[in-house]
Amino acid sequence: MMSELKAQAIRAEALESILVEKGLLTRDEVDEVIATYNDRVGPMNGALVVAKAWSDEEYKARLLTDATREVANFNFDGGQCEKLVVVENTPEVHNVLVCTLCSCYPWAVLGLPPKWYKDPAYRSRIVREPREVLAEMGVNLAEDVTIRVWDSSAEVRYLVLPMRPSNTENLNEAALAALVTRDAMIGVEVLY
């Protein structure tokens, strides 16, 4: 695994050097893209949305009705939220996301898609056997829990509103946001 990561880093550095050398981009432009995805785009944005929904029932109702408008109010960088739908996990229903065609994904609130999300095995199996795939990922749901699989597309992207962990009633939004993970907002993790 470590050698694979090292090889990827070497390839990325070589590609950057070639693009800079050919004048197609500057090192400052590369740094800006890295800063964007480290600091302004990603799951920390989605975590803010989730924490606000957990803390404010009126906001949650608006989010579940028109997530596109509510998330736009945050002015997140990154895009891919032009038509966003938020689906809520409950004790009776567990939602999970996929894009069976490619890897459509709301970058502004989830960041870069994980490698497994783009993998053809995940994309096909989560639709056919969601309970088994979720179990393999550590999410063991009771048999009476309904699993809904939401297939993202170029027209609509999804975000899972995970269930609020127990014993968090006294936490403020910042502390709640720190509990939220990208995988929980995809539906392949349950927060406890």
N, C-alpha and C positions, 0 to 999 in steps of 0.2 A: 504494500500500500504506500509506504513512504517513498519508495523509488518511483512509483507511478506519479505521485504528487510532485516530486522533484523533476521528473521528465516533463510534466505539464508546465511547470514554472519556467523551465529552460526554453520550451517551445514558445510560451507567451512572451518571454523576454526577447527572443530572437525575432518573433513577428513584430513586436513593438519597434525594435531597432531598424528593421527593414522599412516599415511604414514611415518612421521618422526620417530615415536616410533618403527615402524617395520623395520626401516633402508632402506626403499625403496627410500627415498630422504632426502635431508638435508634442513634446513631452508634457507641456502644460495641459494640452487637451486630454492626454491620457490620465494625468493626475486628476483632472476635473471629473472625468467619468468614474474613476475609482472613488473619489470623494462623494460623488452623487450616490453611488450604490452602497457605500459604507455608512453615510450620514443622513441622506435625505430620502432614500427609497428603500423600502423593505419592511420586514415583519414588525419593526418597531412602530411603524405607522398603523398597521392593522391592529396591533395591540392597543394603541390609543383609542381606536374606534370601539374595540371590544370592551375595554375598561369603562368607557363613557356609557355604553349600552348597559353594562352591569350596574352602573351607578345611578342611572337616570332612566326610569321607566318610560317617560314621555319621549326621550330621545330614542330609546330602543324601539318603541312603536313606530316612530318616523323612519328609523333605519330599516326595519323590516318591511315597511311600505314602499319606500323610495330610497334605497341605498345610494344610488347614483348621486342624487341631490345632496344627501347628508354627508357623504364622503367628499364630494366636491367642496363643501364648506371648509374642509381642512387645508385645501390648496396643496396637496401632496405633489411632489415631483414624481415622474416615472411613468405615468400614463397607464393605459390598459384598463381603465375604470370607467370608460365612456358609458357603458351599460353594466352596472354592477348590481347583483342580487345577493342579499344576505339571507342565509337559511339558518334557523336556530336549532341547536341540539337541545333535546329535552330528555327526561327519564324514559319516555316512550319512543322517541325517534332520534336516530343518529345519522347525521349527514356526512357525506364524504365527496370530495371533488376529484374530477379527472377531466382530461381532454383526450377523447379517443382518437381524434384526427391528428393532433400534433402536440402542442404544449401551450395552448391558450391559457393565460394566467394573469391575474391582476397585479402586475409588477409594483405599482405604487404602494400597495398595502401588504404584499407578501414578499417583495424583492425578487431576486432571481429564482427561477424554478429549480428545485433540487433535481439531481441527476435521475433519481428513481422515478420522478413524476413524468419524465419524458421517455422512460423506458417502455418499449412495446409490451413487455410482460405485465407491468403495472396497468398500463392503459387498457389492455384487454381483460385481464383477470379481475380487476376491481369491479367491472361491470357484470361479469359472469358469476363470480364467487366472492362477493364483497366481505362476507363474514370471515371466510378463510384468510383472505389477504389481510384484513384488519387484525386478525389473531396473530398472523405471522409478524405484524408490525407492533405487537404488544397491546392491541386493543381487543380485549375479550368482553364481548357484550352478551348479556342474557338473551336467551332464545326469544323472549317476548318483546325485545327491542326491535323495532322496524328500522331497517337500513335503507336510506335513500341515497342514490348515487346521482350526482349532478354533473352533466357533461358540458363543460365550458366550450365556447366556440368564439369565432371572430365577432359575433354579434352580442354575446352576453358572457360575462365572467361572474364567478361566484366566490363568496367568502363565507365560511362557517362561523357562526357565533357559538362558541363552545359554552357548555354549562359552567356557571360560576362555581369555582371550588368552594367546598364547605369551609366554615370558620374564617371567612374573609370579610365579614360584615363591617368590621372596624377599619378596613384598609381604605386609603384614599385612591383616587384614579391612578396616580403614578405608581403606587405599590401594586395595584391590581394589574396594570399594564406590564409590570415586570414578571408577572406569572404567566403571561400569554406567550405561546410559542407559535411559530409558523406552522408546524405540523398540526397543532390543535385547530388552526384556522383553515387547514385543508381537510381535517377530519380524521387524520390517521394517528391522533394522540388524544387521550382524555386527560384533562387537568384534575388533579386531586387536591 
